[in-house]
Amino acid sequence: MSPDPQTTADPDARSGLSPAPTLHVDALLDDPQTRIVVCCGSGGVGKTTTAAALALRAAERGRKVVVLTIDPAKRLAQSMGIDSLDNVPRRVKGTEDRRADALGEGAEPGELHAMMLDMKRTFDEVVEAHADPERAAQILANPFYQTVSGGFAGTQEYMAMEKLGQLRAKDEWDLIVVDTPPSRNALDFLDAPKRLGSFLDGKLIRLLTAPAKLGGRAGMAFLNVGMSMMTGTLGKILGGQLLKDAQTFVSAMDTTFGGFRTRADATFKLLQAPGTAFLVVAAPERDALREAAYFVERLAAEKMPLVGLVLNRVHGSGATRLSAERALTAAENLAGPGIVDQGDGKADVRNSPETDGSSDSVSVSDTAPHPEDGSPTPDPDQPVDELTAGLLRLHAERMRLLAREQRTRDRFISDHPEVAIVEVPALPGDVHDLTGLRDIGDRLAAGHTELS
């Protein structure tokens, strides 16, 4: 078994940041006991790109991987060179060429597949798999089912668990990477079994299934005598046809309800198993790390195996010894009047109306425009000074940004010192192909932030 990816401290942590355990991504991906990696986090922090980069790196290190996205964004497909993603895993081409380079000749080949959750199609597959053809056709054609399967609250989260369970049960892939929806909805699938159980055990469902369970004339008598007032009221509220569709749907689905709950519970336990690894993805910003803290605490409460935090878009600088204050002061001095420059041991006063009477002093009239020849005498140092002042101001802004990121990062570490972290430096542009995903994977595996 590979080393625990959380236990080793990072020897190359950036100066000035609080120490934290380092997340070793390659150790996680290479461990054959790691079968599921779930990436969760708020929107706009690079979660989809992180999931794709992890899947690609694992495939090119010899594993057979499928990445499942619940987020309907098209970035994942585009970055992998696929026109579109659907409910069927699609082979990603272009990953074979790098395996030999990564692992040497004779290495076990890996594969990468990608797919996007189709909520309704997954629901249809469940019905077709657990009902005979005649009953399945009846359910699929039912208007109430079509409404529930397409937009019922919690259906997407449950179907995400259903699809994850299907992929794991096939045992066709030895690693499944899941890219969850943005924001706190990313963890809604943890509540799917509970919500489904509450729905199936609810009073309305029991009311609708009671006649079917009693059966025959007894059921009709029960419906006519004991429930006439209730169904009449429901008919007025929901509409007679909708109520009839709902009763037909529930009657047809009654034999499969137990299977729904059983599989949801099994997938929930699968997420708690040692072979599953949750990765929280965030950026070094206050709101993103606040969401990350919520994810960490929620996963701990549910006893889910959290392996660490991926901190994307971390900024660096190659001149950290020059503070923002000193940079701004220098920029103001260059841009302001009365600057004294030391050149060849002599004081040269520029842009000042006063002189010291010395023959070595430079008068303003020496650099002022001369009407006689019709052209000004340019100051050769002025363009350089303006450029330098601008660069100093940019550096000051970068140093202030670094200070803010450091404070938010240190606050998170102070609250959650046990969470292993890997930092990924900010990139100048978006990732849109396999080369960009490989670059992200390399940075994830480096285990520290490079200067950028």
C-alpha positions, 0 to 999 in steps of 0.5 A: 500500500502506498504511503499515507498522503496526509502524514508528511510535512512539506519541506518546501512550504513557502516562507511566512506561511503556517506549516501544514501537512502536505497532500501527496497526490501521486501517492493517492493516485498510485494506491490501488486501494483508492477506488473513488476520488470525490472533488467537492468545493464552491463554484469558480475555484477550478474544481472541474479542471482539478478533477480532470487533471487528477483523472488524466494523471492517474490514467497516464500512471497506469490506472483505468479511470473514469471521470464523472461530472455532475456539473453540466459545464462543457469545460471538462469535455472540451479540455479532453478533446471530446465534442460532448459528454453524456450518460455513457463513458467516452474514451479520451484519446491522446493519453497513451503517448505519455505512459511510457515516458511517465513510467518506463517501458513495459508499464501497465497501460492505463485508460481515461474515460469521461461522462456527464450525469444524465439524471433522467436517463439514469432514472430510466435505467434504474426502472428498466433494470428493476421492473419487467418490460411491461411494467417498465414501459408503463412507468416510463410513459406515466406523466407523473414519473416523467415529472419526477424523473426530470425535476423532482427535488433531490433526484439529481443527487440520488441519481448521482449516487445511483450512477456512482454505484453502477460504475463501481459495481461494474468493476470495469474501472479501478478508479472513479473521479467524481466532479460534483456540482458547485457550492454546498449542493456538492454535498447534497448527495450525502442526504439523498438516501435520507431524503428518499427514505423520508419521501417513500415513507411519507404520508402521501406515498402511504396514502397513494399505495394503500389501495394497491397494497390491499388489492382487489375489491378490498382495496377499492372498498377502502378507497371508496369508503375510507378515503373518499374525502381525502382523495376528493380534496387532493383531486381538487388541489392537484387535479384529478388526472394528476392524482390518478397518474400519481396513484398509477405511478406509485402502484407500479413503482411499489415493488422497486421502492425498496430497491431504491433505498437499499442501493442508496444506503449501499452507495452511502456506505461505499462513500464512507469506505477506506477506498474512497477519498474526498478532496476539497477544492478551494482558492485562497479567498475568504468566501471559498475557504469558508465554504471549504471549512464547511465541507471539511466539517460536514464530511467529518460529521458524516464520517467520510474519508477526507484526504486533503485540500487542493488550494488552487490559484495561489500567487507567488513572487520572486521578490518577496524581500521588497515589501509593498510599502517600500515599493510604493515609496520608491514609485512615488519618489520616481514620479515626484519632483525634486528627486536627487539622483547620485551620479558619479558622486555628484548631486543632480537635481531634476525638475526643480526650479532651484539650484545650488549655484554650482557649475555642476548643477543642472538648471531647469532651463537646460531641460526646458523647451527651446523656442529658438530651435522649435523642439524640446530637449527630452529627459532620457531618464523619464521613460525609464523612471515611469516604467520602473514606477509602474512595475513597482506599483504592480509589485506592491499590488502583488505583495498585498495580494500575497498577504491577503492569501496568506492570512486566509490560508493561515486562518483555515489552517488554524481552524483545521490543522489536521487537513493536508494541503497541496497548493497549485499556482495561478496560471495566466490563462484557462486550461483547454486541452490535455497539455494544460491538464498535464501541467495542472497534474504536474503542479498538483504532484509537486506538492508546493507553490512555485513562484509565479 
